[in-house]
Amino acid sequence: MWAILSGIEGNLAAYNAVLEDIKRQKMSIEDLYILGDLIAANPESEKVVQRIRFPDTNELQPQVCLGWWEEQCLILHGLSATAEPTELLEKYGPDTVKKLWESISLETAQWLRSLNFGFVELDCLLIHGSSISVSEELTLKTPPWQMLERLQRMEVNTLFCGRSGQVFEYHLQGGSIVSSVTTLEGQNRANTSTDLSKRVIGVGNVGGTPGFATYTLFNPNNNQIQFQTVHYS
């Protein structure tokens, strides 16, 4: 079984509650994935990063990928090709920019810089946003053609994502995309890709709502999904 979470957002109590819930599962959890947003403009973000980097004895070592908050942090510390935190300013304002700057040390930012964009395991893509950006939110309202295109970019059948913070299972049946390329000679070359069954899974959010965390369990042997809800104080 895989445990897949996202959106801890510097909430150490929520993360610890989810870890305890994982330990209580009847089936053995072999892999733990954190799909970004382990930090936020939260003073406990440093503690969360340390908890993830150095798990307790007999705990799984999480596999972590880059999220939206991590990308904003890298911009602030001058560790990104993007010069200004435009998205962060537009979404939350200058006070949050200041809080994020104060919440994360340069040493931690450098570690965040080492994170992968995502993971491809078996026929699954595990990623924060989508195969094109950490900022893109995939939800139940996302058009089928867009979902299919994001899956086909990585040639996978299942995409796990955390950007929206929602838990959902989105099925695609019998979808196809027709693409064409015009050569210098003016010739059109068309290519049609057809897929019988693919899906996108929203894995939930651990730390965004105090006292209430959601995450996902996945059995790669039978492709079964189980959404978990954890209440904590």
VOPAGU-2260 file (C-alpha; in pm, 1 decimal, decimal comma):
REM VOPAGU-2260
SITE   aa  ch    i         X         Y         Z
SITE  MET   A    0       0,0       0,0       0,0
SITE  TRP   A    1     103,1     358,5     -64,9
SITE  ALA   A    2       7,7     650,0     158,8
SITE  ILE   A    3     -17,1     970,8     -45,1
SITE  LEU   A    4     -57,1    1312,6     112,5
SITE  SER   A    5     -26,2    1677,5      24,8
SITE  GLY   A    6     -78,8    2019,8     178,0
SITE  ILE   A    7      71,0    1982,6     525,6
SITE  GLU   A    8     123,5    2360,2     507,8
SITE  GLY   A    9     343,8    2379,2     815,7
SITE  ASN   A   10      82,7    2210,9    1038,9
SITE  LEU   A   11     290,9    1974,0    1252,6
SITE  ALA   A   12      -2,0    1845,5    1460,4
SITE  ALA   A   13    -191,6    1748,9    1144,8
SITE  TYR   A   14     108,6    1567,9     998,1
SITE  ASN   A   15     168,5    1373,3    1319,4
SITE  ALA   A   16    -201,1    1277,6    1332,7
SITE  VAL   A   17    -185,1    1141,5     978,0
SITE  LEU   A   18     130,6     944,4    1056,1
SITE  GLU   A   19     -47,6     784,9    1351,7
SITE  ASP   A   20    -343,8     697,3    1130,4
SITE  ILE   A   21    -106,8     537,3     880,2
SITE  LYS   A   22      41,9     321,6    1156,5
SITE  ARG   A   23    -307,7     197,7    1246,9
SITE  GLN   A   24    -380,5      60,6     900,2
SITE  LYS   A   25    -433,7    -316,4     881,5
SITE  MET   A   26    -241,2    -347,1     556,7
SITE  SER   A   27     127,5    -262,1     562,8
SITE  ILE   A   28     217,0      79,0     417,0
SITE  GLU   A   29     529,5      35,5     207,6
SITE  ASP   A   30     570,8     384,4      60,5
SITE  LEU   A   31     486,7     733,9     181,3
SITE  TYR   A   32     456,1    1014,2     -74,0
SITE  ILE   A   33     415,3    1384,0       6,0
SITE  LEU   A   34     301,3    1575,4    -300,4
SITE  GLY   A   35     422,3    1921,3    -208,5
SITE  ASP   A   36     302,8    2209,5       9,0
SITE  LEU   A   37     470,7    2072,0     318,5
SITE  ILE   A   38     540,1    2435,0     411,0
SITE  ALA   A   39     339,1    2758,1     411,2
SITE  ALA   A   40     357,8    3101,9     571,5
SITE  ASN   A   41     348,8    2924,6     906,0
SITE  PRO   A   42     609,6    2943,9    1186,5
SITE  GLU   A   43     598,1    2564,8    1229,7
SITE  SER   A   44     710,5    2503,9     871,1
SITE  GLU   A   45    1072,1    2452,1     977,8
SITE  LYS   A   46     965,2    2188,9    1231,8
SITE  VAL   A   47     758,9    2010,6     967,1
SITE  VAL   A   48    1054,8    1999,9     728,6
SITE  GLN   A   49    1279,9    1856,7    1001,0
SITE  ARG   A   50    1012,7    1598,6    1091,5
SITE  ILE   A   51     995,6    1490,4     728,7
SITE  ARG   A   52    1369,8    1487,9     667,3
SITE  PHE   A   53    1447,8    1294,7     983,9
SITE  PRO   A   54    1163,2    1052,0    1061,8
SITE  ASP   A   55    1149,6     860,4    1387,7
SITE  THR   A   56    1288,4     507,2    1415,8
SITE  ASN   A   57    1072,1     253,4    1230,0
SITE  GLU   A   58     891,1     528,6    1036,0
SITE  LEU   A   59     895,8     543,9     657,7
SITE  GLN   A   60    1126,0     790,7     485,3
SITE  PRO   A   61     884,5    1010,5     287,8
SITE  GLN   A   62     936,2    1071,8     -82,2
SITE  VAL   A   63     865,1    1441,4    -132,1
SITE  CYS   A   64     806,6    1649,3    -443,5
SITE  LEU   A   65     787,7    2022,9    -500,3
SITE  GLY   A   66     464,2    2209,9    -432,0
SITE  TRP   A   67     327,0    2559,1    -486,0
SITE  TRP   A   68     440,6    2694,3    -149,0
SITE  GLU   A   69     788,7    2552,0    -200,8
SITE  GLU   A   70     810,3    2722,9    -538,8
SITE  GLN   A   71     713,7    3057,2    -383,6
SITE  CYS   A   72     977,5    3008,9    -114,1
SITE  LEU   A   73    1247,7    2940,6    -372,9
SITE  ILE   A   74    1153,6    3260,0    -556,0
SITE  LEU   A   75    1182,8    3463,1    -235,0
SITE  HIS   A   76    1528,4    3319,3    -161,8
SITE  GLY   A   77    1655,8    3383,4    -513,4
SITE  LEU   A   78    1678,3    3010,4    -586,0
SITE  SER   A   79    1441,0    3012,7    -883,4
SITE  ALA   A   80    1454,3    3141,0   -1239,3
SITE  THR   A   81    1147,7    3351,6   -1154,3
SITE  ALA   A   82    1250,1    3687,6   -1008,2
SITE  GLU   A   83     933,6    3803,7    -829,2
SITE  PRO   A   84     671,3    3612,3    -622,3
SITE  THR   A   85     388,9    3749,4    -836,8
SITE  GLU   A   86     146,4    3462,9    -771,4
SITE  LEU   A   87     203,2    3480,5    -396,5
SITE  LEU   A   88     149,1    3856,8    -386,7
SITE  GLU   A   89    -167,0    3841,3    -597,1
SITE  LYS   A   90    -316,1    3555,0    -398,6
SITE  TYR   A   91    -223,2    3647,2     -40,2
SITE  GLY   A   92     -65,8    3996,0     -31,2
SITE  PRO   A   93     259,0    4138,9     110,7
SITE  ASP   A   94     199,2    4030,4     472,9
SITE  THR   A   95     203,7    3665,8     371,6
SITE  VAL   A   96     517,7    3722,4     164,2
SITE  LYS   A   97     687,7    3855,4     477,5
SITE  LYS   A   98     561,7    3565,2     691,6
SITE  LEU   A   99     685,0    3305,1     440,8
SITE  TRP   A  100    1025,6    3472,8     427,4
SITE  GLU   A  101    1048,5    3465,0     807,1
SITE  SER   A  102     924,4    3103,7     831,4
SITE  ILE   A  103    1189,7    2936,6     615,9
SITE  SER   A  104    1567,0    2952,7     658,1
SITE  LEU   A  105    1806,1    2962,4     364,7
SITE  GLU   A  106    1934,5    2615,4     459,3
SITE  THR   A  107    1583,4    2472,4     441,1
SITE  ALA   A  108    1514,3    2657,0     115,5
SITE  GLN   A  109    1824,0    2496,0     -34,2
SITE  TRP   A  110    1693,3    2154,1      67,4
SITE  LEU   A  111    1355,5    2234,6     -86,5
SITE  ARG   A  112    1536,8    2321,5    -407,5
SITE  SER   A  113    1658,9    1959,8    -428,0
SITE  LEU   A  114    1305,5    1815,9    -439,5
SITE  ASN   A  115    1177,6    1638,8    -748,4
SITE  PHE   A  116     902,8    1787,6    -964,1
SITE  GLY   A  117     715,2    1458,1    -931,0
SITE  PHE   A  118     746,8    1080,5    -938,0
SITE  VAL   A  119     657,2     816,6   -1195,5
SITE  GLU   A  120     598,9     479,9   -1032,4
SITE  LEU   A  121     460,4     182,5   -1226,1
SITE  ASP   A  122     191,9     347,3   -1445,9
SITE  CYS   A  123     128,8     632,4   -1200,3
SITE  LEU   A  124     236,9     996,0   -1187,8
SITE  LEU   A  125     251,8    1150,1    -840,6
SITE  ILE   A  126     275,7    1528,4    -855,8
SITE  HIS   A  127     155,3    1844,1    -682,2
SITE  GLY   A  128     -22,3    2032,3    -961,0
SITE  SER   A  129      -7,6    1868,5   -1301,7
SITE  SER   A  130     247,5    1752,4   -1555,1
SITE  ILE   A  131     290,2    2112,0   -1674,8
SITE  SER   A  132     303,3    2317,9   -1353,2
SITE  VAL   A  133     284,5    2310,2    -972,6
SITE  SER   A  134      29,6    2591,7   -1000,3
SITE  GLU   A  135    -230,0    2409,7   -1208,0
SITE  GLU   A  136    -530,1    2282,4   -1012,9
SITE  LEU   A  137    -696,8    1968,9   -1144,9
SITE  THR   A  138   -1049,0    1918,6   -1007,7
SITE  LEU   A  139   -1373,8    1744,8   -1095,5
SITE  LYS   A  140   -1456,7    2051,9   -1307,6
SITE  THR   A  141   -1145,6    2019,0   -1525,5
SITE  PRO   A  142   -1241,8    1936,0   -1887,9
SITE  PRO   A  143   -1178,0    1573,2   -1992,5
SITE  TRP   A  144    -950,6    1674,6   -2282,9
SITE  GLN   A  145    -727,4    1863,6   -2038,8
SITE  MET   A  146    -709,1    1569,9   -1796,3
SITE  LEU   A  147    -623,9    1332,3   -2079,0
SITE  GLU   A  148    -354,5    1560,5   -2217,6
SITE  ARG   A  149    -188,1    1590,8   -1874,5
SITE  LEU   A  150    -184,5    1211,8   -1840,5
SITE  GLN   A  151     -54,1    1150,3   -2189,8
SITE  ARG   A  152     235,1    1391,1   -2142,2
SITE  MET   A  153     387,9    1138,4   -1902,9
SITE  GLU   A  154     238,4     825,3   -2062,6
SITE  VAL   A  155      67,9     711,3   -1741,7
SITE  ASN   A  156    -275,7     574,5   -1659,2
SITE  THR   A  157    -319,9     730,5   -1314,7
SITE  LEU   A  158    -226,2    1080,0   -1196,8
SITE  PHE   A  159    -223,6    1165,5    -826,0
SITE  CYS   A  160    -230,4    1538,9    -747,0
SITE  GLY   A  161    -265,5    1762,4    -443,2
SITE  ARG   A  162    -286,1    2124,3    -558,6
SITE  SER   A  163    -664,2    2158,4    -524,2
SITE  GLY   A  164    -666,8    2015,5    -170,5
SITE  GLN   A  165    -973,1    1809,7    -266,4
SITE  VAL   A  166   -1033,1    1435,6    -254,1
SITE  PHE   A  167   -1179,1    1301,4    -576,7
SITE  GLU   A  168   -1156,4    1023,5    -834,8
SITE  TYR   A  169   -1198,2    1135,5   -1196,2
SITE  HIS   A  170   -1242,0     860,3   -1456,4
SITE  LEU   A  171   -1172,9     893,2   -1827,6
SITE  GLN   A  172   -1321,9     628,7   -2056,6
SITE  GLY   A  173   -1252,6     600,2   -2428,5
SITE  GLY   A  174   -1092,5     942,6   -2465,2
SITE  SER   A  175    -872,9    1044,7   -2757,4
SITE  ILE   A  176    -658,9    1339,4   -2867,0
SITE  VAL   A  177    -579,9    1425,3   -3227,4
SITE  SER   A  178    -263,2    1629,6   -3280,4
SITE  SER   A  179    -107,5    1754,4   -3600,8
SITE  VAL   A  180     228,9    1894,5   -3705,5
SITE  THR   A  181     285,1    2115,4   -4008,2
SITE  THR   A  182     629,5    2063,4   -4163,5
SITE  LEU   A  183     837,1    2323,2   -4347,0
SITE  GLU   A  184     709,5    2169,9   -4669,1
SITE  GLY   A  185     353,3    2244,1   -4560,6
SITE  GLN   A  186     258,8    1882,3   -4501,5
SITE  ASN   A  187      25,7    1797,3   -4213,3
SITE  ARG   A  188     102,8    1492,7   -4006,0
SITE  ALA   A  189    -181,6    1385,9   -3778,6
SITE  ASN   A  190    -153,4    1157,7   -3479,3
SITE  THR   A  191    -444,4    1014,4   -3282,8
SITE  SER   A  192    -399,5     881,1   -2929,5
SITE  THR   A  193    -679,1     676,6   -2778,4
SITE  ASP   A  194    -699,5     559,1   -2418,9
SITE  LEU   A  195    -957,9     320,1   -2283,2
SITE  SER   A  196    -924,9     387,9   -1912,4
SITE  LYS   A  197    -737,4     653,9   -1718,7
SITE  ARG   A  198    -802,4     845,7   -1400,0
SITE  VAL   A  199    -693,2    1144,1   -1193,9
SITE  ILE   A  200    -695,1    1125,7    -815,2
SITE  GLY   A  201    -712,4    1425,2    -582,6
SITE  VAL   A  202    -531,2    1310,7    -269,0
SITE  GLY   A  203    -670,3    1564,1     -19,6
SITE  ASN   A  204    -515,0    1815,0     218,4
SITE  VAL   A  205    -347,0    1745,5     552,5
SITE  GLY   A  206    -294,9    2080,9     720,4
SITE  GLY   A  207    -516,1    2344,5     562,2
SITE  THR   A  208    -818,3    2295,8     790,9
SITE  PRO   A  209    -738,0    2281,2    1165,1
SITE  GLY   A  210    -859,1    1958,8    1325,7
SITE  PHE   A  211    -942,6    1790,6     994,1
SITE  ALA   A  212    -699,6    1613,1     759,3
SITE  THR   A  213    -755,1    1405,9     447,2
SITE  TYR   A  214    -516,3    1180,6     256,7
SITE  THR   A  215    -520,5     879,3      24,2
SITE  LEU   A  216    -426,4     512,1      41,8
SITE  PHE   A  217    -353,5     327,1    -282,0
SITE  ASN   A  218    -299,0     -42,3    -344,6
SITE  PRO   A  219     -83,2     -75,0    -660,3
SITE  ASN   A  220    -160,7    -448,3    -680,4
SITE  ASN   A  221    -532,4    -398,4    -750,6
SITE  ASN   A  222    -551,7     -19,1    -813,7
SITE  GLN   A  223    -791,7      30,3    -522,6
SITE  ILE   A  224    -822,7     380,9    -374,7
SITE  GLN   A  225    -922,2     459,1     -17,8
SITE  PHE   A  226    -971,6     817,1     104,6
SITE  GLN   A  227    -888,7     871,4     471,0
SITE  THR   A  228   -1022,3    1139,0     706,6
SITE  VAL   A  229    -841,3    1213,4    1030,8
SITE  HIS   A  230    -979,1    1426,5    1313,9
SITE  TYR   A  231    -727,9    1562,3    1562,4
SITE  SER   A  232    -700,3    1824,2    1832,3
